[in-house]
Amino acid sequence: PQEKFSFKKIFSVIKENDQLRVFMLFAMLSNAGFYTTTGVLDYFFEAVIGDTGAQSTFSLFGTVGSVLGMLVIPVMMKFTTRRRTYQFSLSLSLFGYIGMFLAGQFMGNLMMLNIFYVLTQIGTASMFISQTVFLADVVDYGEVKMGVRRESVTFSMKGFLQKMAYTAQTVILYLALGISGFNSLTPDADGKIIYPTRVKNAISAVMYVIPPIFFILSIIVFSRMFKLHGEYMEDITKKVEEARIKRLEAVNENGG
């Protein structure tokens, strides 16, 4: 209770906990991919689809996917691991993006675009839940490695990563708009803006081409570098439980 908080401890935890750094990397990549899509929606439906009213239906389908995504983990955990569940979630999102690309870029089918967005959101929602679970594992790992439990600092990284992801998607979006010449467009005599192909292609790329790249990178980092799973994680959990029992016994002895 008397321990004082300092910003130095934040950097110390990040420096000493290598799995926290890995988590920050793969989580920020996938989060940036998701926020890139949500950030470009207004431009996409105005310039590419040409129907801003269709955005509400698209968002409704996404909400349905987000709700369904909360069922992925409890269902899959009955017959597989958290690691496989997370990989499945990202893969499902990737499949959804591929479908969105085909439906929007080649088929011009708005309903199919909505349906594939449901799949994307199912994967994304379960991805976010999995990340919270992994943070709990990172806390246990840090306790075993450093001898001190840093829950508050570790869990605060999730909010920090979301802000970093927002920043990344903003940079990506406005770079794409600037390079394509979006900012130089002016209305015609009727007050309507005609969007050239280069602008539509740039916005489409931000919508469903760039995000999958982030998801693929996230899967690679997670699969190759995140080691908190299987017997290794079971051993860490056992050590944490043993440490808790010892602390409890020490408190009881002092109290007696």
Sequence and secondary structure as in RCSB ss.txt:
>XXXX:A:sequence
PQEKFSFKKIFSVIKENDQLRVFMLFAMLSNAGFYTTTGVLDYFFEAVIGDTGAQSTFSLFGTVGSVLGMLVIPV
MMKFTTRRRTYQFSLSLSLFGYIGMFLAGQFMGNLMMLNIFYVLTQIGTASMFISQTVFLADVVDYGEVKMGVRR
ESVTFSMKGFLQKMAYTAQTVILYLALGISGFNSLTPDADGKIIYPTRVKNAISAVMYVIPPIFFILSIIVFSRM
FKLHGEYMEDITKKVEEARIKRLEAVNENGG
>XXXX:A:secstr
      HHHHHHHHHH HHHHHHHHHHHHHHHHHHHHHHHHHHIIIIIIS TTHHHHHHHHHHHHHHHHTTHHHH
HTTTS HHHHHHHHHHHHHHHHHHHHIIIIII  HHHHHHHHHHHHHHHHHHHHHHHHHHHHHHHHHHHHHSS  
HHHHHHHHHHHHHHHHHHHHHHHHHHHHHHTGGG    TTS     HHHHHHHHHHHHTHHHHHHHHHHHHHHHH
   SHHHHHHHHHHHHHHHHHHHHHHHHHH 
